[in-house]
Amino acid sequence: MWSVVAVALLPIAVVPSIVVSISDLLGIETPSNTILLASVSLLFATTVHLTYELSRVEARTQDLAEELALLRARLDMAAPAGTTD
């Protein structure tokens, strides 16, 4: 992901007037504010994406913990009474 961001920033580094054009198009007074807006937007999108992925991982961990508990219970019921781990 960060490689994509770096590649996307290359044209801006080579031709800085692109930022001025984008600023004029968006009605932003200074190009530095446009860069700040883009940076904050990227960080916000990254935060939302990582939060979504974390929720998915937590749900999967919960499912795996429940499955493990069921398998251990089934194994304990199937084991002879005299054996212990």
Phi, psi and omega in degrees: 000316182290333176295321178296319178297316180298317179293323179292332180277346181301313179299326179291324178290324181283318182235086183297342180293346176299319181295322178296316179297317179295320178298315178297319181296321181274351181079025179265134190291315183241143179299329180296326176292327176295317178296318178297316178299315179296320180294314180296320178297318178296316180294323178295315179297321178296318179297316179297316180297314181294326176295318177298313181296321178297320178297319178297317181293320178297319179295319180294320178298319178298316179298317180293322178295319178294318179296320178296319179296319178295319179293320177295321178296318179294321180293320178295323179289330183275339182287145175298154186294334185275347184265144175226158179265000000 
